[in-house]
Amino acid sequence: MASVMESTVDSSLTTSKELPGDLAIWFFIFAELTVFAIFFISYSWMHTHNSELFTAGQSTLHPTAGLINTMALITSSYVVALAMIAARQGDRKRCQQGLMGAILVASIYVVSKLWEYEILLGQGYDLSTNSFYMFYFFMTGFHFMHVLLGMVVLAIFVVCLREPSYLEKNFSSLESGACYWHMVDLLWIILFPLIYVI
């Protein structure tokens, strides 16, 4: 049975489609990247015209927490990639374990980010403080919601993979979820240096 499923999954990879996952997820990813690009450009423009204000705001952030967040998401994305390799090989159990591992590592980001928010809010900084904190809380908060959504999606796949035939019938959906997660990781890789470093 495992060999039949493996050949079925492998055969789906030899089709003519060029992008992994469903086409709809790529429209969604493009739309999300466009929204974030507008945020990034707006932030950069404001930073250029209010450099002292933004530099002062950056000095109150916690770059170590930002680095932990970065490493957590990169590691989680890598584990998702390993889970997809297992899925392509028809190894449902290893794929499921990989997704659970990715969620576990991503939870480090969630805890670290909430801790950072708590510190800043405790010091009296919020969306209304000035334009730097408005951008900081809005962009990182919007990204935070994407991380939570991605974790929910991965958790749904973990549950669905309990069904022996799920991988065979829904490989493209699994790819779509992985693509979304990699997008979330990519966005943070841009956010981290933009807000904490530059």
Secondary structure as UniProt FT lines:
FT   HELIX           2..13
FT   HELIX           23..49
FT   HELIX           51..58
FT   TURN            59..60
FT   HELIX           63..88
FT   TURN            89..90
FT   HELIX           92..122
FT   TURN            123..124
FT   TURN            127..129
FT   HELIX           131..160
FT   TURN            161..162
FT   TURN            164..165
FT   HELIX           166..169
FT   HELIX           171..192
FT   HELIX           193..197
//
